[in-house]
């Protein structure tokens, strides 16, 4: 069975995506970071970094980030 993943957080700053992932993992939510930044211009930060969770966890993950994240 294939699980559906959903992007629940987007930022141009990779460290914020990693912090979001760690926070979600503290709540036992599987999260992955998907880096869509251009490798041609990494210093400029073109593009975005997304945090994805399983679709079944998306609503809870968004609530956790809205209420507990202090890095936004």
C-alpha positions in Angstrom: 0.0 0.0 0.0 1.3 3.4 -1.0 0.9 6.2 1.5 0.1 9.7 0.4 2.4 12.5 1.5 1.5 16.1 2.0 3.6 19.3 2.2 2.7 21.0 5.4 5.5 23.6 5.8 7.5 25.6 3.3 10.5 27.8 4.0 13.5 29.2 2.1 15.7 28.3 5.1 16.7 24.6 5.4 17.5 24.8 9.1 13.8 25.8 9.8 12.6 22.8 7.9 14.9 20.6 10.0 13.6 22.2 13.2 10.0 21.6 12.1 10.8 17.9 11.3 12.4 17.4 14.7 9.4 19.0 16.5 7.0 16.7 14.6 9.1 13.6 15.3 8.9 14.5 19.1 5.2 14.0 18.6 5.7 10.7 16.8 4.8 12.1 13.4 6.9 10.8 10.6 8.3 13.8 8.6 10.7 14.2 5.8 12.5 17.3 4.4 12.3 17.9 0.6 14.8 20.4 -0.6 13.7 22.1 -3.8 16.4 24.8 -3.8 18.5 25.2 -6.9 21.8 23.5 -6.5 23.2 26.0 -9.1 22.8 28.9 -6.7 22.7 27.5 -3.1 24.1 30.7 -1.5 21.3 32.8 -2.9 18.6 30.5 -1.5 16.5 30.3 -4.6 13.7 27.8 -4.2 12.2 26.3 -1.1 12.5 23.6 1.4 9.3 21.7 2.3 8.4 19.4 5.2 6.2 16.5 4.2 4.1 14.2 6.4 1.7 11.4 5.7 -1.7 12.8 4.6 -3.4 11.2 7.6 -1.1 13.2 10.0 -1.3 16.5 8.1 -3.9 18.3 10.1 -2.3 17.4 13.5 1.2 18.3 12.1 0.0 21.8 11.1 -1.6 22.4 14.5 1.6 21.4 16.2 3.7 23.7 14.1 1.2 26.6 14.5 1.1 26.2 18.3 4.6 25.0 19.3 7.0 26.2 16.7 9.1 29.2 17.9 11.3 29.5 14.8 8.8 30.9 12.3 
